[in-house]
Amino acid sequence: MLKTDTQIDQTHIWHPYESVLHPYKHPLVKSAKGVYLELEEGKMVIDGMSSWWSVIHGYNHPRLNEALRNQMEKMSHVMFGGLTHESAIELTKKLLTLLDDSFEYVFFADSGSVSVEVALKMALQYQVERGKKEKSKFLSFERGYHGDTFGAMSVCDPVTGMHSLFSDVLHKNFFAPAPKSEFTSNDATKDLEAVEAILQEHANEIAAIIIEPVVQGAGGMRFYSPVFLQGLRELANRYDTLLIFDEIATGFGRTGRMFAYEHAGVVPDIITLGKAITGGYMTLGATVTNQKVAQMIEQNGNVLMHGPTFMANPLACSVANASLELLMQNPPFAKIEKIQNQLKTELAKCEALPNVKEVRTLGAIGVVELTHRVDMKTATQSFLENGVWVRPFMNLIYIMPPFIIEEEELRALTDAIYKTAKLLQKSLK
Ligand SMILES: Cc1ncc(COP(=O)(O)O)c(C=O)c1O
């Protein structure tokens, strides 16, 4: 007998971080518009996840659709080796306008993880070309997350990054404790001492420090003090290592600034971008660096050895241009502040639940940390029944809605989070 679409999904398709042998029944999305996903049988749910940080302007946006259509009529793709095109040039202009003036060179990669691979490679090649081949490791952080490819995995938190499973293959790097100083704190001395202790002993082996600025995302949804980043910049200079900021999740407004490094007023040598760069329409990453790094990489006549087939894909670049144009023409920061205030006020009532450890908000990010792992089946069912799409992980219920979300829609999300956390508490007994 022929299998139904649901059966095909359940028997043949791998979904992220899920069993292929004991699958969930995944809700099927028929279409999406604004902040709504249309599920089978016409049920509409409000998306609290922006499809993992990316859909900042909402789904099916007329300006983004138009950009893609226009580009498609010209060409969907052309190789970037030996050729160039207008959409990549325009996107480079926009990125360099938005980023700090010290950034000068853009490498377009096919995803966030690949842009991290390129950043690591840039740092390694920088050290090799200046005769410091022994500086071949990275200093990263517990609770950090930088992607699922092998280089990126080697700088992810050793436990959640499953280092023990891949220990024979993964590059051995150094890990400092996750920064504990709170976002509002002006003192990160203790956190910085732990980093310096590693640098004192191993700086001669370390090519670069890599960190997600201000928000550690998929490793625990933790916010920390921008003062820590100022200290890291100083330590990187003093101990002669490069500094990489992974802004794949935080870039393009999410934390209330265009880039999270702006909270700290310091810039890294290399920055990685992805996710919201295309407004969540297509996969695209970028690794951007400064004169110092680019000069050194080429000083002996070599070049950066990386070149994906779909590098600077014109469709992805064109929709990224439209997305950045929207951000530049109508800066979303007042709206993001409004979202932050509403999240703060409305999620506060979760603090009274006995199974809630902490509630935290920053920019358009709201996090409810529970004292226990989330029962995904119960939570997913509860969210859908309450008309929203929220996808918890570990003990975290979190949302990062599209910036266009209206007050009532955000209230539906915060109400659903409260009800679901309460329900999860009951089912613990
Ligand atoms: C901070 C950070 N870096 C890298 C990545 C990997 O990006 P991608 O999933 O596009 O490969 C992610 C994805 O969640 C991320 O949050």
The ligand as an SDF file (V2000), in Angstrom:
LIG
                    3D

 16 16  0  0  0  0  0  0  0  0999 V2000
   25.8290   31.1230   17.3430 C   0  0  0  0  0  0  0  0  0  0  0  0
   25.6360   30.1360   16.2150 C   0  0  0  0  0  0  0  0  0  0  0  0
   26.6710   29.8100   15.4290 N   0  0  0  0  0  0  0  0  0  0  0  0
   26.5470   28.9560   14.4040 C   0  0  0  0  0  0  0  0  0  0  0  0
   25.3440   28.3520   14.1180 C   0  0  0  0  0  0  0  0  0  0  0  0
   25.2240   27.3870   12.9760 C   0  0  0  0  0  0  0  0  0  0  0  0
   24.5150   27.9480   11.9170 O   0  0  0  0  0  0  0  0  0  0  0  0
   23.8230   27.0090   10.8280 P   0  0  0  0  0  0  0  0  0  0  0  0
   22.7580   26.2480   11.5400 O   0  0  0  0  0  0  0  0  0  0  0  0
   23.2810   27.9780    9.8030 O   0  0  0  0  0  0  0  0  0  0  0  0
   24.8810   26.1380   10.2650 O   0  0  0  0  0  0  0  0  0  0  0  0
   24.2420   28.6450   14.9210 C   0  0  0  0  0  0  0  0  0  0  0  0
   22.9420   27.9740   14.6850 C   0  0  0  0  0  0  0  0  0  0  0  0
   22.0990   27.8530   15.5330 O   0  0  0  0  0  0  0  0  0  0  0  0
   24.3760   29.5570   15.9950 C   0  0  0  0  0  0  0  0  0  0  0  0
   23.3600   29.8690   16.7960 O   0  0  0  0  0  0  0  0  0  0  0  0
  1  2  1  0
  2  3  1  0
  2 15  2  0
  3  4  2  0
  4  5  1  0
  5  6  1  0
  5 12  2  0
  6  7  1  0
  7  8  1  0
  8  9  2  0
  8 10  1  0
  8 11  1  0
 12 13  1  0
 12 15  1  0
 13 14  2  0
 15 16  1  0
M  END
$$$$
